[in-house]
Amino acid sequence: MGILQAVAFTAAESEAEDSGIGPGLYGLLVLIFLIVALFLLYRSLRRQIRKVDFDPEGVDDAERMRGHREPPER
């Protein structure tokens, strides 16, 4: 890109900023879509986390990976 093209691009960019054109309806719709998608992902994540099997005995990860479990004390 030449120097003259860069200057022309910068000038055109500053004119577009002064035109008063904003995001409008499409920007609002995109924002609403993103909020709904985020809410649905949050609900899905909560549902998946509830399915995690929590071990109350406190077996650590190393023992779980070996498949070793000490027998319960009587």
PQR file of N, CA, C, O and H, with PARSE charges and radii, in Angstrom:
ATOM      1  N   MET A   1       0.855  -1.163   0.000 -0.4000 1.5000
ATOM      2  CA  MET A   1       0.000   0.000   0.000 -0.0000 2.0000
ATOM      3  C   MET A   1       0.902   1.228   0.000  0.5500 1.7000
ATOM      4  O   MET A   1       1.824   1.343   0.808 -0.5500 1.4000
ATOM      5  N   GLY A   2       0.622   2.125  -0.908 -0.4000 1.5000
ATOM      6  CA  GLY A   2       1.436   3.329  -1.004 -0.0000 2.0000
ATOM      7  C   GLY A   2       1.027   4.351   0.036  0.5500 1.7000
ATOM      8  O   GLY A   2       0.003   4.218   0.707 -0.5500 1.4000
ATOM      9  H   GLY A   2      -0.127   2.031  -1.564  0.4000 1.0000
ATOM     10  N   ILE A   3       1.853   5.369   0.149 -0.4000 1.5000
ATOM     11  CA  ILE A   3       1.590   6.421   1.133 -0.0000 2.0000
ATOM     12  C   ILE A   3       0.318   7.183   0.786  0.5500 1.7000
ATOM     13  O   ILE A   3      -0.460   7.531   1.674 -0.5500 1.4000
ATOM     14  H   ILE A   3       2.685   5.478  -0.396  0.4000 1.0000
ATOM     15  N   LEU A   4       0.102   7.444  -0.508 -0.4000 1.5000
ATOM     16  CA  LEU A   4      -1.102   8.183  -0.910 -0.0000 2.0000
ATOM     17  C   LEU A   4      -2.363   7.365  -0.629  0.5500 1.7000
ATOM     18  O   LEU A   4      -3.388   7.916  -0.228 -0.5500 1.4000
ATOM     19  H   LEU A   4       0.734   7.160  -1.229  0.4000 1.0000
ATOM     20  N   GLN A   5      -2.285   6.062  -0.840 -0.4000 1.5000
ATOM     21  CA  GLN A   5      -3.450   5.224  -0.547 -0.0000 2.0000
ATOM     22  C   GLN A   5      -3.748   5.196   0.944  0.5500 1.7000
ATOM     23  O   GLN A   5      -4.913   5.208   1.341 -0.5500 1.4000
ATOM     24  H   GLN A   5      -1.453   5.615  -1.167  0.4000 1.0000
ATOM     25  N   ALA A   6      -2.715   5.159   1.770 -0.4000 1.5000
ATOM     26  CA  ALA A   6      -2.906   5.163   3.219 -0.0000 2.0000
ATOM     27  C   ALA A   6      -3.537   6.466   3.675  0.5500 1.7000
ATOM     28  O   ALA A   6      -4.415   6.464   4.538 -0.5500 1.4000
ATOM     29  H   ALA A   6      -1.769   5.150   1.448  0.4000 1.0000
ATOM     30  N   VAL A   7      -3.094   7.590   3.096 -0.4000 1.5000
ATOM     31  CA  VAL A   7      -3.659   8.889   3.467 -0.0000 2.0000
ATOM     32  C   VAL A   7      -5.112   8.978   3.012  0.5500 1.7000
ATOM     33  O   VAL A   7      -5.958   9.490   3.745 -0.5500 1.4000
ATOM     34  H   VAL A   7      -2.381   7.591   2.395  0.4000 1.0000
ATOM     35  N   ALA A   8      -5.410   8.482   1.807 -0.4000 1.5000
ATOM     36  CA  ALA A   8      -6.778   8.513   1.304 -0.0000 2.0000
ATOM     37  C   ALA A   8      -7.682   7.628   2.152  0.5500 1.7000
ATOM     38  O   ALA A   8      -8.823   7.991   2.436 -0.5500 1.4000
ATOM     39  H   ALA A   8      -4.722   8.066   1.212  0.4000 1.0000
ATOM     40  N   PHE A   9      -7.168   6.457   2.559 -0.4000 1.5000
ATOM     41  CA  PHE A   9      -7.944   5.557   3.396 -0.0000 2.0000
ATOM     42  C   PHE A   9      -8.236   6.196   4.751  0.5500 1.7000
ATOM     43  O   PHE A   9      -9.349   6.082   5.264 -0.5500 1.4000
ATOM     44  H   PHE A   9      -6.241   6.163   2.328  0.4000 1.0000
ATOM     45  N   THR A  10      -7.248   6.862   5.326 -0.4000 1.5000
ATOM     46  CA  THR A  10      -7.433   7.531   6.615 -0.0000 2.0000
ATOM     47  C   THR A  10      -8.446   8.657   6.499  0.5500 1.7000
ATOM     48  O   THR A  10      -9.260   8.853   7.402 -0.5500 1.4000
ATOM     49  H   THR A  10      -6.344   6.954   4.909  0.4000 1.0000
ATOM     50  N   ALA A  11      -8.406   9.401   5.397 -0.4000 1.5000
ATOM     51  CA  ALA A  11      -9.357  10.496   5.189 -0.0000 2.0000
ATOM     52  C   ALA A  11     -10.767   9.953   5.018  0.5500 1.7000
ATOM     53  O   ALA A  11     -11.716  10.519   5.560 -0.5500 1.4000
ATOM     54  H   ALA A  11      -7.745   9.241   4.664  0.4000 1.0000
ATOM     55  N   ALA A  12     -10.917   8.867   4.276 -0.4000 1.5000
ATOM     56  CA  ALA A  12     -12.239   8.269   4.077 -0.0000 2.0000
ATOM     57  C   ALA A  12     -12.766   7.709   5.388  0.5500 1.7000
ATOM     58  O   ALA A  12     -13.967   7.756   5.651 -0.5500 1.4000
ATOM     59  H   ALA A  12     -10.145   8.407   3.836  0.4000 1.0000
ATOM     60  N   GLU A  13     -11.866   7.179   6.212 -0.4000 1.5000
ATOM     61  CA  GLU A  13     -12.270   6.631   7.501 -0.0000 2.0000
ATOM     62  C   GLU A  13     -12.783   7.732   8.429  0.5500 1.7000
ATOM     63  O   GLU A  13     -13.766   7.525   9.140 -0.5500 1.4000
ATOM     64  H   GLU A  13     -10.890   7.140   5.998  0.4000 1.0000
ATOM     65  N   SER A  14     -12.137   8.889   8.432 -0.4000 1.5000
ATOM     66  CA  SER A  14     -12.576   9.975   9.310 -0.0000 2.0000
ATOM     67  C   SER A  14     -13.907  10.549   8.848  0.5500 1.7000
ATOM     68  O   SER A  14     -14.696  11.005   9.675 -0.5500 1.4000
ATOM     69  H   SER A  14     -11.339   9.057   7.855  0.4000 1.0000
ATOM     70  N   GLU A  15     -14.178  10.537   7.527 -0.4000 1.5000
ATOM     71  CA  GLU A  15     -15.469  11.013   7.040 -0.0000 2.0000
ATOM     72  C   GLU A  15     -16.584  10.062   7.456  0.5500 1.7000
ATOM     73  O   GLU A  15     -17.690  10.507   7.762 -0.5500 1.4000
ATOM     74  H   GLU A  15     -13.537  10.166   6.855  0.4000 1.0000
ATOM     75  N   ALA A  16     -16.314   8.768   7.473 -0.4000 1.5000
ATOM     76  CA  ALA A  16     -17.321   7.791   7.864 -0.0000 2.0000
ATOM     77  C   ALA A  16     -17.658   7.923   9.345  0.5500 1.7000
ATOM     78  O   ALA A  16     -18.800   7.698   9.745 -0.5500 1.4000
ATOM     79  H   ALA A  16     -15.415   8.406   7.224  0.4000 1.0000
ATOM     80  N   GLU A  17     -16.672   8.285  10.156 -0.4000 1.5000
ATOM     81  CA  GLU A  17     -16.922   8.441  11.588 -0.0000 2.0000
ATOM     82  C   GLU A  17     -17.806   9.648  11.870  0.5500 1.7000
ATOM     83  O   GLU A  17     -18.561   9.639  12.842 -0.5500 1.4000
ATOM     84  H   GLU A  17     -15.744   8.468   9.831  0.4000 1.0000
ATOM     85  N   ASP A  18     -17.729  10.673  11.050 -0.4000 1.5000
ATOM     86  CA  ASP A  18     -18.492  11.893  11.268 -0.0000 2.0000
ATOM     87  C   ASP A  18     -19.890  11.833  10.670  0.5500 1.7000
ATOM     88  O   ASP A  18     -20.663  12.776  10.841 -0.5500 1.4000
ATOM     89  H   ASP A  18     -17.116  10.680  10.260  0.4000 1.0000
ATOM     90  N   SER A  19     -20.236  10.758   9.978 -0.4000 1.5000
ATOM     91  CA  SER A  19     -21.508  10.700   9.269 -0.0000 2.0000
ATOM     92  C   SER A  19     -22.688  10.466  10.207  0.5500 1.7000
ATOM     93  O   SER A  19     -23.832  10.673   9.805 -0.5500 1.4000
ATOM     94  H   SER A  19     -19.608   9.993   9.840  0.4000 1.0000
ATOM     95  N   GLY A  20     -22.443  10.042  11.438 -0.4000 1.5000
ATOM     96  CA  GLY A  20     -23.529   9.824  12.386 -0.0000 2.0000
ATOM     97  C   GLY A  20     -24.224   8.495  12.216  0.5500 1.7000
ATOM     98  O   GLY A  20     -25.285   8.279  12.801 -0.5500 1.4000
ATOM     99  H   GLY A  20     -21.513   9.873  11.765  0.4000 1.0000
ATOM    100  N   ILE A  21     -23.661   7.606  11.442 -0.4000 1.5000
ATOM    101  CA  ILE A  21     -24.249   6.283  11.251 -0.0000 2.0000
ATOM    102  C   ILE A  21     -23.782   5.381  12.381  0.5500 1.7000
ATOM    103  O   ILE A  21     -22.581   5.247  12.615 -0.5500 1.4000
ATOM    104  H   ILE A  21     -22.799   7.781  10.967  0.4000 1.0000
ATOM    105  N   GLY A  22     -24.728   4.760  13.085 -0.4000 1.5000
ATOM    106  CA  GLY A  22     -24.393   3.893  14.204 -0.0000 2.0000
ATOM    107  C   GLY A  22     -24.753   2.456  13.906  0.5500 1.7000
ATOM    108  O   GLY A  22     -25.109   2.122  12.776 -0.5500 1.4000
ATOM    109  H   GLY A  22     -25.704   4.869  12.895  0.4000 1.0000
ATOM    110  N   PRO A  23     -24.663   1.615  14.896 -0.5600 1.5000
ATOM    111  CA  PRO A  23     -24.944   0.198  14.681  0.2800 2.0000
ATOM    112  C   PRO A  23     -26.403  -0.083  14.341  0.5500 1.7000
ATOM    113  O   PRO A  23     -26.684  -1.029  13.605 -0.5500 1.4000
ATOM    114  N   GLY A  24     -27.318   0.697  14.846 -0.4000 1.5000
ATOM    115  CA  GLY A  24     -28.721   0.568  14.485 -0.0000 2.0000
ATOM    116  C   GLY A  24     -29.367  -0.722  14.931  0.5500 1.7000
ATOM    117  O   GLY A  24     -28.978  -1.328  15.930 -0.5500 1.4000
ATOM    118  H   GLY A  24     -27.089   1.465  15.444  0.4000 1.0000
ATOM    119  N   LEU A  25     -30.363  -1.127  14.165 -0.4000 1.5000
ATOM    120  CA  LEU A  25     -31.161  -2.301  14.502 -0.0000 2.0000
ATOM    121  C   LEU A  25     -30.343  -3.587  14.441  0.5500 1.7000
ATOM    122  O   LEU A  25     -30.491  -4.457  15.300 -0.5500 1.4000
ATOM    123  H   LEU A  25     -30.679  -0.635  13.354  0.4000 1.0000
ATOM    124  N   TYR A  26     -29.480  -3.714  13.432 -0.4000 1.5000
ATOM    125  CA  TYR A  26     -28.685  -4.930  13.307 -0.0000 2.0000
ATOM    126  C   TYR A  26     -27.736  -5.100  14.495  0.5500 1.7000
ATOM    127  O   TYR A  26     -27.528  -6.218  14.966 -0.5500 1.4000
ATOM    128  H   TYR A  26     -29.360  -3.008  12.735  0.4000 1.0000
ATOM    129  N   GLY A  27     -27.178  -4.028  14.968 -0.4000 1.5000
ATOM    130  CA  GLY A  27     -26.313  -4.109  16.141 -0.0000 2.0000
ATOM    131  C   GLY A  27     -27.081  -4.570  17.368  0.5500 1.7000
ATOM    132  O   GLY A  27     -26.585  -5.377  18.153 -0.5500 1.4000
ATOM    133  H   GLY A  27     -27.347  -3.120  14.585  0.4000 1.0000
ATOM    134  N   LEU A  28     -28.289  -4.055  17.529 -0.4000 1.5000
ATOM    135  CA  LEU A  28     -29.136  -4.464  18.646 -0.0000 2.0000
ATOM    136  C   LEU A  28     -29.498  -5.942  18.543  0.5500 1.7000
ATOM    137  O   LEU A  28     -29.474  -6.660  19.543 -0.5500 1.4000
ATOM    138  H   LEU A  28     -28.692  -3.399  16.891  0.4000 1.0000
ATOM    139  N   LEU A  29     -29.833  -6.398  17.332 -0.4000 1.5000
ATOM    140  CA  LEU A  29     -30.192  -7.804  17.147 -0.0000 2.0000
ATOM    141  C   LEU A  29     -29.000  -8.721  17.415  0.5500 1.7000
ATOM    142  O   LEU A  29     -29.161  -9.788  18.008 -0.5500 1.4000
ATOM    143  H   LEU A  29     -29.851  -5.815  16.520  0.4000 1.0000
ATOM    144  N   VAL A  30     -27.827  -8.321  16.991 -0.4000 1.5000
ATOM    145  CA  VAL A  30     -26.628  -9.123  17.253 -0.0000 2.0000
ATOM    146  C   VAL A  30     -26.362  -9.186  18.751  0.5500 1.7000
ATOM    147  O   VAL A  30     -26.026 -10.249  19.274 -0.5500 1.4000
ATOM    148  H   VAL A  30     -27.696  -7.454  16.510  0.4000 1.0000
ATOM    149  N   LEU A  31     -26.508  -8.074  19.440 -0.4000 1.5000
ATOM    150  CA  LEU A  31     -26.305  -8.047  20.884 -0.0000 2.0000
ATOM    151  C   LEU A  31     -27.300  -8.959  21.599  0.5500 1.7000
ATOM    152  O   LEU A  31     -26.916  -9.704  22.501 -0.5500 1.4000
ATOM    153  H   LEU A  31     -26.782  -7.211  19.015  0.4000 1.0000
ATOM    154  N   ILE A  32     -28.560  -8.910  21.210 -0.4000 1.5000
ATOM    155  CA  ILE A  32     -29.577  -9.763  21.825 -0.0000 2.0000
ATOM    156  C   ILE A  32     -29.264 -11.234  21.538  0.5500 1.7000
ATOM    157  O   ILE A  32     -29.384 -12.077  22.427 -0.5500 1.4000
ATOM    158  H   ILE A  32     -28.872  -8.305  20.478  0.4000 1.0000
ATOM    159  N   PHE A  33     -28.865 -11.546  20.300 -0.4000 1.5000
ATOM    160  CA  PHE A  33     -28.507 -12.918  19.953 -0.0000 2.0000
ATOM    161  C   PHE A  33     -27.352 -13.413  20.810  0.5500 1.7000
ATOM    162  O   PHE A  33     -27.385 -14.544  21.295 -0.5500 1.4000
ATOM    163  H   PHE A  33     -28.768 -10.861  19.578  0.4000 1.0000
ATOM    164  N   LEU A  34     -26.335 -12.587  21.002 -0.4000 1.5000
ATOM    165  CA  LEU A  34     -25.186 -12.993  21.812 -0.0000 2.0000
ATOM    166  C   LEU A  34     -25.574 -13.212  23.276  0.5500 1.7000
ATOM    167  O   LEU A  34     -25.071 -14.133  23.919 -0.5500 1.4000
ATOM    168  H   LEU A  34     -26.308 -11.668  20.608  0.4000 1.0000
ATOM    169  N   ILE A  35     -26.455 -12.381  23.796 -0.4000 1.5000
ATOM    170  CA  ILE A  35     -26.901 -12.543  25.181 -0.0000 2.0000
ATOM    171  C   ILE A  35     -27.682 -13.847  25.335  0.5500 1.7000
ATOM    172  O   ILE A  35     -27.481 -14.574  26.308 -0.5500 1.4000
ATOM    173  H   ILE A  35     -26.864 -11.632  23.274  0.4000 1.0000
ATOM    174  N   VAL A  36     -28.567 -14.150  24.389 -0.4000 1.5000
ATOM    175  CA  VAL A  36     -29.351 -15.395  24.448 -0.0000 2.0000
ATOM    176  C   VAL A  36     -28.426 -16.598  24.322  0.5500 1.7000
ATOM    177  O   VAL A  36     -28.590 -17.579  25.049 -0.5500 1.4000
ATOM    178  H   VAL A  36     -28.730 -13.560  23.599  0.4000 1.0000
ATOM    179  N   ALA A  37     -27.454 -16.540  23.411 -0.4000 1.5000
ATOM    180  CA  ALA A  37     -26.513 -17.650  23.244 -0.0000 2.0000
ATOM    181  C   ALA A  37     -25.693 -17.853  24.514  0.5500 1.7000
ATOM    182  O   ALA A  37     -25.462 -18.992  24.920 -0.5500 1.4000
ATOM    183  H   ALA A  37     -27.320 -15.743  22.821  0.4000 1.0000
ATOM    184  N   LEU A  38     -25.254 -16.778  25.142 -0.4000 1.5000
ATOM    185  CA  LEU A  38     -24.493 -16.881  26.378 -0.0000 2.0000
ATOM    186  C   LEU A  38     -25.331 -17.501  27.489  0.5500 1.7000
ATOM    187  O   LEU A  38     -24.830 -18.323  28.256 -0.5500 1.4000
ATOM    188  H   LEU A  38     -25.442 -15.853  24.812  0.4000 1.0000
ATOM    189  N   PHE A  39     -26.593 -17.118  27.584 -0.4000 1.5000
ATOM    190  CA  PHE A  39     -27.487 -17.676  28.594 -0.0000 2.0000
ATOM    191  C   PHE A  39     -27.688 -19.172  28.379  0.5500 1.7000
ATOM    192  O   PHE A  39     -27.666 -19.946  29.336 -0.5500 1.4000
ATOM    193  H   PHE A  39     -27.000 -16.450  26.961  0.4000 1.0000
ATOM    194  N   LEU A  40     -27.885 -19.582  27.122 -0.4000 1.5000
ATOM    195  CA  LEU A  40     -28.080 -21.003  26.839 -0.0000 2.0000
ATOM    196  C   LEU A  40     -26.816 -21.806  27.115  0.5500 1.7000
ATOM    197  O   LEU A  40     -26.896 -22.925  27.621 -0.5500 1.4000
ATOM    198  H   LEU A  40     -27.903 -18.954  26.345  0.4000 1.0000
ATOM    199  N   LEU A  41     -25.660 -21.254  26.791 -0.4000 1.5000
ATOM    200  CA  LEU A  41     -24.408 -21.944  27.101 -0.0000 2.0000
ATOM    201  C   LEU A  41     -24.201 -22.078  28.603  0.5500 1.7000
ATOM    202  O   LEU A  41     -23.708 -23.102  29.076 -0.5500 1.4000
ATOM    203  H   LEU A  41     -25.595 -20.345  26.380  0.4000 1.0000
ATOM    204  N   TYR A  42     -24.575 -21.047  29.353 -0.4000 1.5000
ATOM    205  CA  TYR A  42     -24.456 -21.086  30.809 -0.0000 2.0000
ATOM    206  C   TYR A  42     -25.336 -22.187  31.393  0.5500 1.7000
ATOM    207  O   TYR A  42     -24.902 -22.944  32.262 -0.5500 1.4000
ATOM    208  H   TYR A  42     -24.975 -20.215  28.968  0.4000 1.0000
ATOM    209  N   ARG A  43     -26.578 -22.270  30.909 -0.4000 1.5000
ATOM    210  CA  ARG A  43     -27.481 -23.313  31.406 -0.0000 2.0000
ATOM    211  C   ARG A  43     -26.968 -24.700  31.073  0.5500 1.7000
ATOM    212  O   ARG A  43     -27.049 -25.608  31.900 -0.5500 1.4000
ATOM    213  H   ARG A  43     -26.930 -21.656  30.203  0.4000 1.0000
ATOM    214  N   SER A  44     -26.443 -24.873  29.875 -0.4000 1.5000
ATOM    215  CA  SER A  44     -25.896 -26.161  29.476 -0.0000 2.0000
ATOM    216  C   SER A  44     -24.691 -26.531  30.339  0.5500 1.7000
ATOM    217  O   SER A  44     -24.546 -27.685  30.744 -0.5500 1.4000
ATOM    218  H   SER A  44     -26.378 -24.135  29.203  0.4000 1.0000
ATOM    219  N   LEU A  45     -23.840 -25.567  30.615 -0.4000 1.5000
ATOM    220  CA  LEU A  45     -22.672 -25.821  31.454 -0.0000 2.0000
ATOM    221  C   LEU A  45     -23.097 -26.235  32.859  0.5500 1.7000
ATOM    222  O   LEU A  45     -22.529 -27.170  33.424 -0.5500 1.4000
ATOM    223  H   LEU A  45     -23.958 -24.630  30.285  0.4000 1.0000
ATOM    224  N   ARG A  46     -24.076 -25.558  33.424 -0.4000 1.5000
ATOM    225  CA  ARG A  46     -24.556 -25.926  34.761 -0.0000 2.0000
ATOM    226  C   ARG A  46     -25.099 -27.342  34.775  0.5500 1.7000
ATOM    227  O   ARG A  46     -24.862 -28.093  35.721 -0.5500 1.4000
ATOM    228  H   ARG A  46     -24.537 -24.798  32.965  0.4000 1.0000
ATOM    229  N   ARG A  47     -25.834 -27.713  33.719 -0.4000 1.5000
ATOM    230  CA  ARG A  47     -26.397 -29.062  33.635 -0.0000 2.0000
ATOM    231  C   ARG A  47     -25.276 -30.099  33.557  0.5500 1.7000
ATOM    232  O   ARG A  47     -25.364 -31.148  34.195 -0.5500 1.4000
ATOM    233  H   ARG A  47     -26.027 -27.103  32.951  0.4000 1.0000
ATOM    234  N   GLN A  48     -24.234 -29.820  32.791 -0.4000 1.5000
ATOM    235  CA  GLN A  48     -23.125 -30.765  32.666 -0.0000 2.0000
ATOM    236  C   GLN A  48     -22.350 -30.887  33.972  0.5500 1.7000
ATOM    237  O   GLN A  48     -21.914 -31.980  34.334 -0.5500 1.4000
ATOM    238  H   GLN A  48     -24.163 -28.968  32.273  0.4000 1.0000
ATOM    239  N   ILE A  49     -22.176 -29.783  34.677 -0.4000 1.5000
ATOM    240  CA  ILE A  49     -21.438 -29.819  35.938 -0.0000 2.0000
ATOM    241  C   ILE A  49     -22.202 -30.611  36.992  0.5500 1.7000
ATOM    242  O   ILE A  49     -21.594 -31.275  37.830 -0.5500 1.4000
ATOM    243  H   ILE A  49     -22.530 -28.895  34.383  0.4000 1.0000
ATOM    244  N   ARG A  50     -23.525 -30.546  36.956 -0.4000 1.5000
ATOM    245  CA  ARG A  50     -24.316 -31.332  37.911 -0.0000 2.0000
ATOM    246  C   ARG A  50     -24.137 -32.825  37.696  0.5500 1.7000
ATOM    247  O   ARG A  50     -24.292 -33.601  38.639 -0.5500 1.4000
ATOM    248  H   ARG A  50     -24.019 -30.006  36.274  0.4000 1.0000
ATOM    249  N   LYS A  51     -23.813 -33.246  36.480 -0.4000 1.5000
ATOM    250  CA  LYS A  51     -23.638 -34.661  36.168 -0.0000 2.0000
ATOM    251  C   LYS A  51     -22.295 -35.209  36.637  0.5500 1.7000
ATOM    252  O   LYS A  51     -22.090 -36.423  36.625 -0.5500 1.4000
ATOM    253  H   LYS A  51     -23.687 -32.616  35.714  0.4000 1.0000
ATOM    254  N   VAL A  52     -21.381 -34.338  37.048 -0.4000 1.5000
ATOM    255  CA  VAL A  52     -20.060 -34.786  37.480 -0.0000 2.0000
ATOM    256  C   VAL A  52     -20.211 -35.575  38.773  0.5500 1.7000
ATOM    257  O   VAL A  52     -20.874 -35.138  39.713 -0.5500 1.4000
ATOM    258  H   VAL A  52     -21.548 -33.352  37.057  0.4000 1.0000
ATOM    259  N   ASP A  53     -19.584 -36.746  38.800 -0.4000 1.5000
ATOM    260  CA  ASP A  53     -19.661 -37.619  39.970 -0.0000 2.0000
ATOM    261  C   ASP A  53     -18.592 -37.183  40.968  0.5500 1.7000
ATOM    262  O   ASP A  53     -17.401 -37.408  40.753 -0.5500 1.4000
ATOM    263  H   ASP A  53     -19.045 -37.102  38.037  0.4000 1.0000
ATOM    264  N   PHE A  54     -19.017 -36.573  42.032 -0.4000 1.5000
ATOM    265  CA  PHE A  54     -18.109 -36.107  43.072 -0.0000 2.0000
ATOM    266  C   PHE A  54     -17.839 -37.242  44.050  0.5500 1.7000
ATOM    267  O   PHE A  54     -18.768 -37.886  44.536 -0.5500 1.4000
ATOM    268  H   PHE A  54     -19.985 -36.390  42.207  0.4000 1.0000
ATOM    269  N   ASP A  55     -16.553 -37.485  44.336 -0.4000 1.5000
ATOM    270  CA  ASP A  55     -16.174 -38.567  45.240 -0.0000 2.0000
ATOM    271  C   ASP A  55     -16.010 -38.005  46.650  0.5500 1.7000
ATOM    272  O   ASP A  55     -15.016 -37.331  46.920 -0.5500 1.4000
ATOM    273  H   ASP A  55     -15.798 -36.962  43.941  0.4000 1.0000
ATOM    274  N   PRO A  56     -16.956 -38.261  47.560 -0.5600 1.5000
ATOM    275  CA  PRO A  56     -16.857 -37.696  48.906  0.2800 2.0000
ATOM    276  C   PRO A  56     -15.737 -38.300  49.742  0.5500 1.7000
ATOM    277  O   PRO A  56     -15.363 -37.731  50.768 -0.5500 1.4000
ATOM    278  N   GLU A  57     -15.184 -39.462  49.318 -0.4000 1.5000
ATOM    279  CA  GLU A  57     -14.113 -40.073  50.088 -0.0000 2.0000
ATOM    280  C   GLU A  57     -12.781 -39.354  49.890  0.5500 1.7000
ATOM    281  O   GLU A  57     -11.836 -39.574  50.647 -0.5500 1.4000
ATOM    282  H   GLU A  57     -15.487 -39.924  48.485  0.4000 1.0000
ATOM    283  N   GLY A  58     -12.707 -38.520  48.902 -0.4000 1.5000
ATOM    284  CA  GLY A  58     -11.504 -37.726  48.705 -0.0000 2.0000
ATOM    285  C   GLY A  58     -10.369 -38.466  48.028  0.5500 1.7000
ATOM    286  O   GLY A  58      -9.206 -38.179  48.312 -0.5500 1.4000
ATOM    287  H   GLY A  58     -13.475 -38.341  48.286  0.4000 1.0000
ATOM    288  N   VAL A  59     -10.661 -39.408  47.146 -0.4000 1.5000
ATOM    289  CA  VAL A  59      -9.612 -40.097  46.409 -0.0000 2.0000
ATOM    290  C   VAL A  59      -8.952 -39.087  45.484  0.5500 1.7000
ATOM    291  O   VAL A  59      -9.633 -38.368  44.752 -0.5500 1.4000
ATOM    292  H   VAL A  59     -11.605 -39.641  46.916  0.4000 1.0000
ATOM    293  N   ASP A  60      -7.608 -39.035  45.517 -0.4000 1.5000
ATOM    294  CA  ASP A  60      -6.938 -38.042  44.693 -0.0000 2.0000
ATOM    295  C   ASP A  60      -6.803 -38.520  43.248  0.5500 1.7000
ATOM    296  O   ASP A  60      -7.097 -39.674  42.937 -0.5500 1.4000
ATOM    297  H   ASP A  60      -7.055 -39.619  46.111  0.4000 1.0000
ATOM    298  N   ASP A  61      -6.364 -37.635  42.386 -0.4000 1.5000
ATOM    299  CA  ASP A  61      -6.310 -37.929  40.963 -0.0000 2.0000
ATOM    300  C   ASP A  61      -5.331 -39.049  40.631  0.5500 1.7000
ATOM    301  O   ASP A  61      -5.598 -39.851  39.737 -0.5500 1.4000
ATOM    302  H   ASP A  61      -6.126 -36.698  42.639  0.4000 1.0000
ATOM    303  N   ALA A  62      -4.207 -39.118  41.332 -0.4000 1.5000
ATOM    304  CA  ALA A  62      -3.219 -40.155  41.032 -0.0000 2.0000
ATOM    305  C   ALA A  62      -3.803 -41.536  41.285  0.5500 1.7000
ATOM    306  O   ALA A  62      -3.601 -42.442  40.476 -0.5500 1.4000
ATOM    307  H   ALA A  62      -3.990 -38.466  42.058  0.4000 1.0000
ATOM    308  N   GLU A  63      -4.517 -41.718  42.382 -0.4000 1.5000
ATOM    309  CA  GLU A  63      -5.131 -43.014  42.671 -0.0000 2.0000
ATOM    310  C   GLU A  63      -6.243 -43.327  41.672  0.5500 1.7000
ATOM    311  O   GLU A  63      -6.415 -44.477  41.267 -0.5500 1.4000
ATOM    312  H   GLU A  63      -4.680 -40.982  43.039  0.4000 1.0000
ATOM    313  N   ARG A  64      -6.982 -42.320  41.284 -0.4000 1.5000
ATOM    314  CA  ARG A  64      -8.067 -42.524  40.332 -0.0000 2.0000
ATOM    315  C   ARG A  64      -7.510 -42.948  38.972  0.5500 1.7000
ATOM    316  O   ARG A  64      -8.106 -43.787  38.295 -0.5500 1.4000
ATOM    317  H   ARG A  64      -6.842 -41.386  41.613  0.4000 1.0000
ATOM    318  N   MET A  65      -6.376 -42.376  38.567 -0.4000 1.5000
ATOM    319  CA  MET A  65      -5.779 -42.733  37.288 -0.0000 2.0000
ATOM    320  C   MET A  65      -5.236 -44.159  37.299  0.5500 1.7000
ATOM    321  O   MET A  65      -5.282 -44.841  36.275 -0.5500 1.4000
ATOM    322  H   MET A  65      -5.892 -41.695  39.117  0.4000 1.0000
ATOM    323  N   ARG A  66      -4.732 -44.611  38.420 -0.4000 1.5000
ATOM    324  CA  ARG A  66      -4.239 -45.991  38.521 -0.0000 2.0000
ATOM    325  C   ARG A  66      -5.382 -46.986  38.652  0.5500 1.7000
ATOM    326  O   ARG A  66      -5.186 -48.181  38.431 -0.5500 1.4000
ATOM    327  H   ARG A  66      -4.695 -44.056  39.252  0.4000 1.0000
ATOM    328  N   GLY A  67      -6.554 -46.521  39.004 -0.4000 1.5000
ATOM    329  CA  GLY A  67      -7.668 -47.413  39.225 -0.0000 2.0000
ATOM    330  C   GLY A  67      -7.590 -48.107  40.560  0.5500 1.7000
ATOM    331  O   GLY A  67      -8.287 -49.093  40.799 -0.5500 1.4000
ATOM    332  H   GLY A  67      -6.713 -45.550  39.184  0.4000 1.0000
ATOM    333  N   HIS A  68      -6.741 -47.594  41.435 -0.4000 1.5000
ATOM    334  CA  HIS A  68      -6.522 -48.207  42.738 -0.0000 2.0000
ATOM    335  C   HIS A  68      -7.403 -47.522  43.772  0.5500 1.7000
ATOM    336  O   HIS A  68      -7.496 -46.296  43.836 -0.5500 1.4000
ATOM    337  H   HIS A  68      -6.175 -46.793  41.242  0.4000 1.0000
ATOM    338  N   ARG A  69      -8.027 -48.337  44.555 -0.4000 1.5000
ATOM    339  CA  ARG A  69      -8.839 -47.799  45.643 -0.0000 2.0000
ATOM    340  C   ARG A  69      -8.592 -48.647  46.871  0.5500 1.7000
ATOM    341  O   ARG A  69      -8.687 -49.873  46.816 -0.5500 1.4000
ATOM    342  H   ARG A  69      -7.952 -49.333  44.503  0.4000 1.0000
ATOM    343  N   GLU A  70      -8.284 -48.016  47.953 -0.4000 1.5000
ATOM    344  CA  GLU A  70      -8.052 -48.762  49.187 -0.0000 2.0000
ATOM    345  C   GLU A  70      -9.373 -49.278  49.719  0.5500 1.7000
ATOM    346  O   GLU A  70     -10.386 -48.584  49.639 -0.5500 1.4000
ATOM    347  H   GLU A  70      -8.208 -47.020  47.998  0.4000 1.0000
ATOM    348  N   PRO A  71      -9.379 -50.479  50.258 -0.5600 1.5000
ATOM    349  CA  PRO A  71     -10.647 -51.009  50.792  0.2800 2.0000
ATOM    350  C   PRO A  71     -11.083 -50.179  52.003  0.5500 1.7000
ATOM    351  O   PRO A  71     -10.245 -49.673  52.750 -0.5500 1.4000
ATOM    352  N   PRO A  72     -12.375 -50.046  52.189 -0.5600 1.5000
ATOM    353  CA  PRO A  72     -12.864 -49.271  53.338  0.2800 2.0000
ATOM    354  C   PRO A  72     -12.512 -49.947  54.658  0.5500 1.7000
ATOM    355  O   PRO A  72     -12.494 -51.173  54.758 -0.5500 1.4000
ATOM    356  N   GLU A  73     -12.236 -49.134  55.659 -0.4000 1.5000
ATOM    357  CA  GLU A  73     -11.897 -49.659  56.979 -0.0000 2.0000
ATOM    358  C   GLU A  73     -13.152 -50.154  57.673  0.5500 1.7000
ATOM    359  O   GLU A  73     -14.229 -49.577  57.528 -0.5500 1.4000
ATOM    360  H   GLU A  73     -12.251 -48.137  55.577  0.4000 1.0000
ATOM    361  N   ARG A  74     -12.997 -51.235  58.432 -0.4000 1.5000
ATOM    362  CA  ARG A  74     -14.169 -51.794  59.146 -0.0000 2.0000
ATOM    363  C   ARG A  74     -14.170 -51.388  60.575  0.5500 1.7000
ATOM    364  O   ARG A  74     -15.073 -51.763  61.323 -0.5500 1.4000
ATOM    365  H   ARG A  74     -12.121 -51.704  58.549  0.4000 1.0000
TER
END
